[in-house]
């Protein structure tokens, strides 16, 4: 004869539902992470120069394909850029700024924006590019 079994509390933890939930969350984050890209979308030219080390938050002038000029994320007309930069850099000791321009923007327009930046008294102007991928 078999001994009667006692009906008691099961002391084992079932981790299957936990694994299912974690896998679903992982898939959701993998799908949505590329969509959370910040900043303005510009098609940058490629260059083989090394990236500069970042020490503090930098000011970035962005020129889009439609020749729109942004200072960080605020849109400005080219004529309004110089007074704004002069006001921002009036009390700064390091007068440097970075320029991101879409590769399809005309060279003349980029030079015009660069001239406005130089007229504002900014001494260092860095060009932002994508790293050049060399075929192996």
N, C-alpha and C positions, 0 to 999 in steps of 0.2 A: 504494500500500500504506500502511496505517495504521501509525503507530509504536506499538510495544508500550508499554502503560501499566505503570508501576511500582506495585506494591502496597505502600503505605506507611501510616504512621500518619496518621489524619485529625486535622487540627489545629484543627478547629472545635468549639466547645462547643455542645451541644444544650441549650437552655434550656427547652424545652417541658415536660419533667418537673418542673423547678423551678417554673415558673409554675403548673402544675397543683397542686402541693403547697401553694404559697403561697395560692392561691385557696381550697382546701379549708380550710386553717387560718383564713383570714379569715372564712369562713362559720361555722365552728365558734365562733370568738370572738364574732361578731355575735349568734349565737343564745344563747350562754351568759352574756354580759355582763349582761343584765337580771336573770338569776337570782342573781347574786352581790351583790345589794343587802344592805347590812348594817343592823343596828339592828332596832328593833321596828316592826311595821307598824301605824300609826295613821292614821286618816282625819282630817287636820288641817282646821280651818276656814280660810277664805280671808280675807285682809285686804290693804288697799292700802298699808300702811306699808312703808318701805324696810328692807332687811336690815341688821343691825348688823355692823360689821367684826369679824372673829374675830382675836384676838391670841394666845390660849392655849387649851388644852383646857378646856372649860367643863363644869360639872356640869349634867346634864339629868335632871329628874324627868319621867317619862312615865306618863300614865294611859291605860290601854287601854279598849276598849269594854266589857270585862267588869269594869271598875273595879279593875283590878290596878295597883298602883303600883310603878314601877321607878325606881331611882336608877342612872343610866347603864344598865347591863344587868342589874343585880341586883334581884330582886323583894323588896319589903318590905311589911309590913303598915303601914297608916296610922299606927298607934300607935308603931311602931318607927322611923318616919322621923325624928322630931325628935331623939332621942338620937344617931342615926347622923350627921345633919347637924351637930349641935353638935360631935361629935368631929372631923369632917372640917374644919370651918371654925374650929376653936379657934385655930389659929395662922396663919390667912390674913388678909391685910390687906383684900383686895377680897372682900367678902361678897356675891357675886351668883350667881344660879342661873337656869336656864331651865326653863320648864314646857311640856310638850307634852301636850295632852289631846285625845282623840278627840272629834269634834264631837257624837257621840251620847251622851256621858257627861252625866249630870245636872249641872246648874249647882251644886247644893248640894254634891255630892261634890267638885267641883273647888275650891269655896270652902273646904271642909274641909281639903283637902290644902294649899291656899295658906295657911291659918291655921297649920297645922303648920310650914310653911316659915318663916313670919314669927316664930313662937314660938321657932324654933331660932336666931334672931338674925341671919337673913340680911336684908340691907338692900335689895338690888335683886333684883326678880323679873321676868324677861322672859318674855313669852308667845311661843311659836313657832307661826307660822301659815304657810300656803302663800300665795304671791302671788295677788292677785285678778286674774283675767283679764277685762279689760273688752272688750266686743264692739266691733269696729271698723266 
